[in-house]
């Protein structure tokens, strides 16, 4: 009887441990994070993920922006991560863009079911935006994929805060020179 009880406990332990260690199958390209208490996975949407660069030698105007724009699975939400002032083509990887001088790394989380007249307006309590201080690009491979991690805190226009934790991404970007 004692052996049967030990065997039953061992089986329950193995089953519960194996359920906790099952990794979720991720798409080839994704942005995922824990937003508050909710885990959300984003796949690239119809908007391209790209790095835009260019300058006008007759002025001091320079464009230097990396944009990752995707929709959640089910298209209920959208996310945009943008990095400006980073001189992306000159970086050595891995690099934490959040600590680069003159760099701005922002995140916007759009709730597509929010009232249309409040999107990023004074009374908007559904859509979040903010600056990320931690945005690590671990690698940029020869096929154009960037991979890395991010975290931070974003807020609505009404002041509601949302912690962003355990963020990671694997996205193929296109580099495009812009004529100014």
MARBA-3410 file (N, C-alpha, C, O; in Angstrom, 1 decimal):
180
0.8,-1.2,0.0,0.0,0.0,0.0,0.9,1.3,0.0,0.6,2.2,-0.7 ~ 1.9,1.2,0.8,2.8,2.3,0.9,3.5,2.6,-0.4,3.7,3.7,-0.9 ~ 3.9,1.5,-1.1,4.6,1.6,-2.4,3.6,2.2,-3.5,4.0,2.9,-4.3 ~ 2.4,1.7,-3.4,1.4,2.2,-4.3,1.1,3.7,-4.1,1.0,4.5,-5.1 ~ 1.1,4.2,-2.9,1.0,5.6,-2.6,2.2,6.4,-3.1,2.0,7.5,-3.7
3.4,5.9,-2.9,4.6,6.6,-3.4,4.6,6.6,-4.9,5.0,7.7,-5.5 ~ 4.2,5.6,-5.6,4.1,5.6,-7.0,3.1,6.6,-7.5,3.4,7.3,-8.5 ~ 2.0,6.7,-6.9,0.9,7.7,-7.3,1.5,9.1,-7.1,1.2,9.9,-8.0 ~ 2.1,9.4,-6.0,2.7,10.7,-5.8,3.8,11.0,-6.8,3.8,12.1,-7.3 ~ 4.6,10.0,-7.1,5.7,10.2,-8.1,5.1,10.6,-9.5,5.5,11.4,-10.2
4.0,9.8,-9.9,3.3,10.1,-11.2,2.7,11.5,-11.2,2.9,12.2,-12.2 ~ 2.1,11.9,-10.1,1.5,13.2,-10.1,2.5,14.3,-10.2,2.3,15.3,-10.9 ~ 3.7,14.1,-9.5,4.8,15.1,-9.6,5.3,15.2,-11.0,5.6,16.3,-11.5 ~ 5.5,14.1,-11.7,6.1,14.1,-13.0,5.1,14.8,-14.0,5.5,15.6,-14.8 ~ 3.8,14.5,-13.9,2.8,15.1,-14.8,2.7,16.6,-14.5,2.7,17.3,-15.5
2.7,17.0,-13.3,2.6,18.5,-13.0,3.9,19.2,-13.4,3.8,20.3,-13.9 ~ 5.0,18.6,-13.3,6.3,19.2,-13.7,6.3,19.3,-15.2,6.8,20.4,-15.8 ~ 5.9,18.3,-15.9,6.0,18.3,-17.4,5.0,19.4,-17.9,5.3,19.9,-19.0 ~ 3.9,19.6,-17.3,2.9,20.6,-17.8,3.5,22.0,-17.6,3.3,22.9,-18.5 ~ 4.2,22.2,-16.5,4.8,23.6,-16.3,6.0,23.8,-17.2,6.3,25.0,-17.5
6.7,22.8,-17.7,7.8,23.0,-18.5,7.6,23.0,-20.0,8.5,23.0,-20.8 ~ 6.3,22.9,-20.4,5.9,22.9,-21.8,6.1,24.3,-22.4,5.5,25.2,-21.9 ~ 7.0,24.4,-23.4,7.2,25.7,-24.0,6.1,25.9,-25.1,5.8,25.0,-25.9 ~ 5.6,27.2,-25.1,4.7,27.5,-26.1,5.4,27.6,-27.5,6.4,28.2,-27.6 ~ 4.8,27.0,-28.5,5.3,27.1,-29.8,5.1,28.5,-30.4,4.0,29.0,-30.4
6.2,29.2,-30.7,6.2,30.5,-31.2,6.3,30.6,-32.7,6.9,29.7,-33.3 ~ 5.6,31.5,-33.3,5.8,31.7,-34.8,7.2,32.0,-35.2,8.0,32.4,-34.3 ~ 7.5,32.0,-36.4,8.9,32.3,-36.9,9.2,33.7,-36.6,10.4,34.0,-36.2 ~ 8.3,34.6,-36.7,8.5,36.0,-36.3,7.5,36.4,-35.2,6.3,36.0,-35.3 ~ 7.9,37.1,-34.2,7.0,37.4,-33.1,7.6,38.6,-32.3,8.8,38.9,-32.3
6.7,39.2,-31.5,7.0,40.0,-30.4,6.1,39.5,-29.3,4.9,39.4,-29.5 ~ 6.6,39.1,-28.1,5.8,38.7,-27.0,6.3,39.3,-25.7,7.4,39.7,-25.6 ~ 5.3,39.4,-24.8,5.7,40.0,-23.5,4.5,39.8,-22.5,3.4,39.4,-22.9 ~ 4.8,40.0,-21.3,3.8,39.9,-20.2,3.4,41.4,-20.0,4.2,42.2,-19.4 ~ 2.2,41.8,-20.4,1.7,43.1,-20.2,0.8,43.0,-18.9,-0.3,42.5,-19.0
1.3,43.6,-17.8,0.5,43.4,-16.6,0.6,41.9,-16.2,1.6,41.4,-16.0 ~ -0.6,41.3,-16.1,-0.7,39.9,-15.8,-1.0,39.1,-17.0,-1.1,37.8,-16.9 ~ -1.0,39.7,-18.2,-1.4,39.0,-19.4,-0.3,38.7,-20.3,0.4,39.7,-20.7 ~ -0.1,37.5,-20.8,0.9,37.2,-21.8,0.3,37.4,-23.2,-0.8,36.8,-23.4 ~ 0.9,38.2,-24.0,0.4,38.4,-25.3,1.5,38.2,-26.4,2.7,38.5,-26.1
1.2,37.5,-27.4,2.1,37.2,-28.5,1.6,38.0,-29.8,0.4,38.0,-30.1 ~ 2.5,38.7,-30.4,2.2,39.5,-31.6,3.0,38.9,-32.8,4.1,38.5,-32.6 ~ 2.3,38.8,-33.9,2.9,38.4,-35.1,3.0,39.6,-36.1,2.1,40.5,-36.0 ~ 3.9,39.6,-37.0,4.0,40.7,-37.9,2.7,40.9,-38.7,2.1,39.9,-39.2 ~ 2.2,42.1,-38.7,1.0,42.4,-39.4,1.3,42.9,-40.8,2.3,42.5,-41.4
0.4,43.6,-41.3,0.5,44.1,-42.7,1.5,45.2,-42.8,2.0,45.5,-43.9 ~ 1.9,45.9,-41.8,2.9,46.9,-41.8,4.2,46.3,-41.7,4.5,45.4,-40.8 ~ 5.2,46.7,-42.5,6.5,46.1,-42.5,7.3,46.6,-41.3,7.1,47.7,-40.8 ~ 8.1,45.7,-40.9,9.1,46.0,-39.8,10.4,46.4,-40.5,10.9,45.6,-41.3 ~ 10.8,47.6,-40.3,11.9,48.1,-41.1,12.8,49.1,-40.4,12.4,49.7,-39.4
13.9,49.3,-41.0,14.9,50.3,-40.5,15.0,51.3,-41.6,15.4,51.0,-42.7 ~ 14.6,52.6,-41.3,14.6,53.7,-42.3,15.8,54.6,-42.0,16.0,54.9,-40.8 ~ 16.6,54.9,-43.0,17.7,55.8,-42.7,17.9,56.7,-43.9,17.5,56.4,-45.0 ~ 18.5,57.8,-43.7,18.9,58.8,-44.8,19.2,60.1,-44.2,18.9,60.4,-43.0 ~ 19.8,61.0,-45.0,20.1,62.3,-44.5,20.1,63.3,-45.7,20.3,62.8,-46.8
20.0,64.5,-45.4,20.0,65.6,-46.4,21.3,66.4,-46.1,21.4,67.1,-45.1 ~ 22.2,66.3,-47.1,23.5,67.0,-46.8,23.4,68.5,-46.8,24.3,69.2,-46.3 ~ 22.3,69.0,-47.4,22.1,70.5,-47.3,21.5,71.0,-46.0,21.5,72.2,-45.8 ~ 21.0,70.1,-45.2,20.4,70.4,-43.9,21.0,69.5,-42.9,21.8,68.6,-43.2 ~ 20.6,69.7,-41.7,21.0,68.8,-40.6,20.0,67.7,-40.3,20.1,66.9,-39.4
19.0,67.5,-41.2,17.9,66.6,-41.0,18.4,65.2,-41.3,19.0,64.9,-42.4 ~ 18.2,64.2,-40.4,18.6,62.8,-40.5,17.4,62.0,-40.1,16.7,62.3,-39.1 ~ 17.1,60.9,-40.9,16.1,59.9,-40.4,16.9,58.7,-40.0,17.8,58.2,-40.8 ~ 16.6,58.2,-38.9,17.3,57.0,-38.3,16.3,56.3,-37.4,16.3,56.5,-36.2 ~ 15.4,55.5,-38.0,14.4,54.8,-37.1,14.2,53.4,-37.5,14.1,53.0,-38.6
14.2,52.6,-36.4,13.9,51.2,-36.5,12.4,51.0,-36.0,12.1,51.4,-34.8 ~ 11.6,50.4,-36.8,10.2,50.3,-36.3,9.7,48.8,-36.4,9.9,48.2,-37.5 ~ 9.2,48.3,-35.3,8.6,46.9,-35.3,7.1,47.1,-35.0,6.7,47.5,-33.9 ~ 6.3,46.8,-36.0,4.9,47.0,-35.9,4.2,45.7,-36.2,4.4,45.1,-37.2 ~ 3.3,45.2,-35.2,2.7,43.9,-35.3,1.3,43.9,-34.7,0.9,44.9,-34.1
0.5,42.9,-35.0,-0.8,42.7,-34.4,-0.8,41.4,-33.5,0.0,40.5,-33.8 ~ -1.6,41.4,-32.5,-1.7,40.3,-31.6,-2.4,39.1,-32.4,-3.1,39.4,-33.4 ~ -2.2,37.9,-32.0,-2.9,36.8,-32.6,-4.4,37.0,-32.3,-4.8,37.2,-31.2 ~ -5.2,37.0,-33.4,-6.6,37.4,-33.3,-6.9,38.8,-33.6,-8.0,39.3,-33.6 ~ -5.8,39.6,-33.8,-5.9,41.0,-34.2,-6.7,41.9,-33.3,-7.4,42.8,-33.7
-6.7,41.6,-32.0,-7.4,42.4,-31.0,-6.6,43.6,-30.5,-7.1,44.6,-30.1 ~ -5.3,43.5,-30.7,-4.4,44.6,-30.2,-3.3,44.8,-31.2,-3.0,43.9,-32.1 ~ -2.7,45.9,-31.2,-1.5,46.2,-32.0,-0.4,46.7,-31.1,-0.6,47.3,-30.1 ~ 0.8,46.5,-31.6,2.0,47.0,-30.9,3.0,47.7,-31.8,3.2,47.2,-33.0 ~ 3.6,48.8,-31.4,4.6,49.4,-32.2,5.8,49.6,-31.2,5.6,50.3,-30.2
6.9,49.2,-31.6,8.2,49.5,-30.9,9.0,50.2,-31.9,9.3,49.8,-33.0 ~ 9.5,51.4,-31.5,10.3,52.2,-32.4,11.6,52.7,-31.6,11.5,52.9,-30.4 ~ 12.6,52.7,-32.4,13.9,53.2,-31.8,14.5,54.3,-32.8,14.6,54.0,-34.0 ~ 14.7,55.4,-32.2,15.2,56.5,-33.1,16.6,57.0,-32.5,16.8,56.9,-31.3 ~ 17.4,57.5,-33.4,18.7,58.1,-33.0,19.7,57.0,-32.6,20.5,57.3,-31.7
19.6,55.8,-33.2,20.5,54.7,-32.7,21.6,54.4,-33.7,22.5,53.6,-33.3 ~ 21.6,55.0,-34.9,22.6,54.6,-35.9,22.8,53.1,-36.0,23.8,52.6,-35.9 ~ 21.6,52.5,-36.3,21.5,51.0,-36.3,22.6,50.3,-37.2,23.1,49.3,-36.8 ~ 22.9,50.9,-38.3,23.8,50.2,-39.2,25.2,50.2,-38.7,26.1,49.4,-39.1 ~ 25.5,51.1,-37.7,26.9,51.1,-37.1,27.0,50.4,-35.8,28.1,50.4,-35.2
26.0,49.7,-35.3,26.0,49.1,-34.0,26.7,47.7,-34.1,26.7,47.1,-35.1 ~ 27.3,47.4,-33.0,27.9,46.0,-32.8,26.9,45.3,-31.8,26.6,45.9,-30.7 ~ 26.6,44.1,-32.1,25.6,43.3,-31.3,26.3,42.3,-30.5,27.3,41.7,-30.9 ~ 25.8,42.0,-29.3,24.6,42.6,-28.6,24.8,44.0,-28.1,25.9,44.4,-27.8 ~ 23.6,44.7,-28.1,23.6,46.1,-27.6,22.3,46.4,-26.9,21.3,46.0,-27.4
22.4,47.1,-25.8,21.2,47.6,-25.2,20.9,49.0,-25.6,21.6,50.0,-25.2 ~ 19.9,49.2,-26.5,19.6,50.5,-27.1,19.2,51.5,-26.0,19.3,52.7,-26.2 ~ 18.6,51.0,-24.9,18.1,51.9,-23.9,19.2,52.7,-23.2,18.8,53.7,-22.5 ~ 20.4,52.3,-23.3,21.5,53.1,-22.7,22.3,53.9,-23.6,23.3,54.6,-23.2 ~ 22.0,53.9,-24.9,22.7,54.7,-25.9,22.3,56.2,-25.7,21.2,56.5,-25.6
23.3,57.0,-25.8,23.1,58.5,-25.8,22.3,58.9,-27.0,22.6,58.5,-28.1 ~ 21.3,59.8,-26.8,20.5,60.3,-27.8,19.4,59.3,-28.4,18.7,59.7,-29.3 ~ 19.4,58.1,-27.9,18.4,57.1,-28.4,17.1,57.3,-27.7,17.0,57.6,-26.5 ~ 16.0,57.1,-28.4,14.7,57.1,-27.9,14.0,55.8,-28.3,13.9,55.5,-29.5 ~ 13.7,54.9,-27.4,13.0,53.7,-27.6,11.6,53.7,-27.0,11.5,53.7,-25.8
10.6,53.7,-27.9,9.2,53.8,-27.4,8.4,52.6,-27.7,8.8,51.8,-28.6 ~ 7.4,52.4,-27.0,6.4,51.3,-27.2,5.0,51.9,-27.1,4.7,52.6,-26.2 ~ 4.2,51.5,-28.0,2.8,51.8,-28.0,2.0,50.5,-28.1,2.3,49.6,-28.9 ~ 1.0,50.4,-27.2,0.1,49.2,-27.2,-1.3,49.7,-27.5,-1.9,50.4,-26.7 ~ -1.8,49.3,-28.7,-3.1,49.8,-29.1,-4.2,48.7,-28.8,-4.0,47.6,-29.1
-5.3,49.2,-28.3,-6.4,48.3,-28.0,-7.5,48.6,-29.1,-8.1,49.7,-29.1 ~ -7.6,47.7,-30.1,-8.5,48.0,-31.3,-9.9,48.1,-30.9,-10.7,48.7,-31.7 ~ -10.4,47.6,-29.8,-11.8,47.7,-29.4,-12.1,49.0,-28.5,-13.1,49.1,-28.0 ~ -11.1,49.9,-28.4,-11.3,51.1,-27.5,-12.2,52.0,-28.3,-12.3,52.0,-29.5 ~ -12.9,52.9,-27.6,-13.7,53.9,-28.3,-12.9,54.8,-29.2,-11.8,55.3,-28.8
-13.3,54.9,-30.5,-12.5,55.5,-31.5,-12.2,57.0,-31.2,-11.1,57.5,-31.6 ~ -13.0,57.7,-30.5,-12.8,59.1,-30.3,-11.8,59.4,-29.1,-11.6,60.5,-28.8 ~ -11.3,58.3,-28.5,-10.4,58.5,-27.4,-9.0,58.1,-27.7,-8.1,58.1,-26.8 ~ -8.7,57.6,-28.9,-7.3,57.0,-29.1,-6.2,58.0,-28.9,-6.1,59.0,-29.7 ~ -5.5,57.8,-27.9,-4.4,58.7,-27.4,-4.8,60.1,-27.1,-4.0,61.0,-27.2
-6.1,60.2,-26.8,-6.6,61.6,-26.4,-6.6,61.7,-24.9,-6.1,60.8,-24.2 ~ -7.0,62.8,-24.4,-7.0,63.1,-23.0,-7.7,62.1,-22.1,-7.3,61.8,-21.0 ~ -8.8,61.5,-22.6,-9.6,60.6,-21.9,-9.3,59.1,-22.2,-10.1,58.2,-21.8 ~ -8.2,58.9,-22.9,-7.9,57.5,-23.4,-7.4,56.7,-22.2,-6.3,57.0,-21.6 ~ -8.2,55.7,-21.8,-7.8,54.8,-20.7,-7.5,53.4,-21.2,-7.5,52.5,-20.4
-7.4,53.2,-22.5,-7.2,51.9,-23.1,-5.9,51.7,-23.8,-5.4,50.6,-23.8 ~ -5.3,52.7,-24.4,-4.1,52.6,-25.2,-2.9,53.1,-24.4,-3.0,54.1,-23.7 ~ -1.8,52.4,-24.4,-0.7,52.7,-23.6,0.5,53.1,-24.5,0.6,52.7,-25.6 ~ 1.4,53.9,-23.9,2.6,54.3,-24.6,3.6,54.7,-23.5,3.3,55.0,-22.4 ~ 4.9,54.6,-24.0,6.0,55.0,-23.0,7.3,54.7,-23.6,7.4,54.2,-24.7
8.3,55.1,-22.9,9.7,55.0,-23.3,10.3,53.7,-22.6,10.1,53.5,-21.4 ~ 11.0,52.9,-23.4,11.7,51.7,-22.8,13.1,52.0,-22.5,13.8,52.5,-23.3 ~ 13.5,51.7,-21.2,14.9,51.9,-20.8,15.7,50.6,-21.0,16.9,50.7,-21.0 ~ 15.0,49.5,-21.3,15.7,48.3,-21.5,15.2,47.7,-22.8,14.1,47.1,-22.9 ~ 16.1,47.7,-23.9,15.7,47.2,-25.2,17.0,46.6,-25.7,17.8,47.3,-26.3
17.2,45.3,-25.5,18.5,44.6,-25.9,18.3,43.9,-27.2,17.4,43.1,-27.4 ~ 19.1,44.3,-28.2,19.2,43.5,-29.4,20.4,42.5,-29.3,21.5,43.0,-29.3 ~ 20.1,41.3,-29.2,21.1,40.3,-29.0,21.8,39.9,-30.2,23.1,39.7,-30.2 ~ 21.1,39.9,-31.4,21.8,39.6,-32.6,21.0,40.1,-33.8,19.8,40.3,-33.7 ~ 21.7,40.3,-34.9,21.1,40.7,-36.2,21.8,39.9,-37.2,23.0,40.1,-37.5
21.1,38.9,-37.7,21.8,37.9,-38.6,21.8,38.3,-40.1,21.2,39.3,-40.4 ~ 22.5,37.6,-40.9,22.7,37.9,-42.3,21.4,37.8,-43.1,21.3,38.3,-44.2 ~ 20.4,37.1,-42.6,19.1,37.0,-43.2,18.1,38.2,-42.9,17.0,38.3,-43.4 ~ 18.6,39.1,-42.0,17.8,40.2,-41.7,16.9,40.1,-40.4,16.1,41.0,-40.1 ~ 17.1,39.0,-39.6,16.4,38.8,-38.4,17.1,39.5,-37.2,18.3,39.4,-37.1
16.3,40.3,-36.4,16.9,40.7,-35.2,16.2,40.0,-34.0,15.0,39.7,-34.1 ~ 16.9,39.7,-33.0,16.4,39.0,-31.8,16.8,39.7,-30.6,17.9,40.3,-30.5 ~ 15.9,39.7,-29.6,16.3,40.4,-28.3,15.2,40.4,-27.3,14.3,39.6,-27.4 ~ 15.4,41.3,-26.3,14.5,41.3,-25.2,14.2,42.8,-24.8,14.9,43.7,-25.2 ~ 13.1,43.0,-24.1,12.8,44.3,-23.6,11.9,44.3,-22.4,11.3,43.3,-22.1
11.9,45.4,-21.7,11.0,45.5,-20.5,10.9,47.0,-20.2,11.6,47.8,-20.7 ~ 9.9,47.3,-19.4,9.6,48.7,-19.0,8.3,49.0,-18.5,7.6,48.0,-18.1 ~ 7.9,50.2,-18.4,6.5,50.6,-17.9,5.9,51.6,-18.9,6.6,52.5,-19.3 ~ 4.7,51.3,-19.3,4.0,52.2,-20.2,2.7,52.7,-19.5,2.3,52.1,-18.5 ~ 2.1,53.8,-20.0,0.9,54.3,-19.3,-0.1,54.8,-20.3,0.2,55.1,-21.5
-1.4,54.9,-19.9,-2.4,55.6,-20.7,-2.4,57.1,-20.5,-1.7,57.6,-19.6 ~ -3.1,57.8,-21.3,-3.2,59.3,-21.1,-3.9,59.7,-19.8,-3.7,60.8,-19.3 ~ -4.6,58.7,-19.2,-5.3,59.0,-17.9,-4.4,58.6,-16.7,-4.8,58.9,-15.6 ~ -3.2,58.1,-17.0,-2.3,57.8,-15.9,-2.2,56.3,-15.5,-1.5,56.0,-14.6 ~ -3.0,55.4,-16.1,-2.9,54.0,-15.7,-1.6,53.4,-16.1,-1.2,53.6,-17.3
-0.9,52.8,-15.2,0.4,52.2,-15.5,0.3,50.7,-15.9,-0.6,50.0,-15.4 ~ 1.2,50.2,-16.8,1.2,48.8,-17.1,2.7,48.4,-17.2,3.4,48.9,-18.0 ~ 3.0,47.4,-16.4,4.4,46.9,-16.4,4.5,45.9,-17.6,3.6,45.1,-17.8 ~ 5.6,46.1,-18.3,5.9,45.2,-19.4,7.2,44.4,-19.0,8.2,44.9,-18.8 ~ 7.0,43.1,-18.9,8.0,42.2,-18.4,8.3,41.0,-19.4,7.4,40.7,-20.2
9.4,40.4,-19.3,9.7,39.2,-20.1,9.5,39.4,-21.6,9.0,38.4,-22.3 ~ 9.7,40.6,-22.1,9.5,40.8,-23.5,10.6,40.2,-24.4,11.8,40.2,-24.0 ~ 10.3,39.6,-25.5,11.3,39.1,-26.4,10.7,39.2,-27.8,9.5,39.4,-28.1 ~ 11.6,39.2,-28.8,11.2,39.4,-30.2,12.2,38.6,-31.1,13.3,38.4,-30.8 ~ 11.6,38.3,-32.2,12.4,37.8,-33.4,11.6,38.3,-34.6,10.6,37.7,-34.9
12.2,39.2,-35.3,11.5,39.9,-36.4,12.5,40.1,-37.5,13.7,40.4,-37.3 ~ 12.0,39.9,-38.8,12.9,40.2,-39.9,12.6,41.6,-40.3,11.4,42.0,-40.4 ~ 13.6,42.4,-40.4,13.5,43.8,-40.8,14.0,44.0,-42.2,14.9,43.3,-42.7 ~ 13.5,45.0,-42.8,14.0,45.5,-44.1,14.7,46.8,-43.9,14.2,47.7,-43.3 ~ 15.9,47.0,-44.5,16.6,48.2,-44.4,16.3,49.0,-45.7,16.3,48.5,-46.8
15.9,50.3,-45.5,15.5,51.1,-46.6,16.0,52.5,-46.5,15.7,53.2,-45.5 ~ 16.7,53.0,-47.5,17.2,54.3,-47.5,16.1,55.3,-48.0,15.4,54.9,-49.0 ~ 15.9,56.4,-47.3,14.8,57.3,-47.6,15.5,58.6,-48.2,16.4,59.1,-47.7 ~ 15.0,59.0,-49.4,15.4,60.2,-50.0,14.8,61.4,-49.3,13.5,61.4,-49.2 ~ 15.6,62.3,-48.8,15.0,63.5,-48.1,15.0,64.7,-48.9,14.6,65.8,-48.5
END
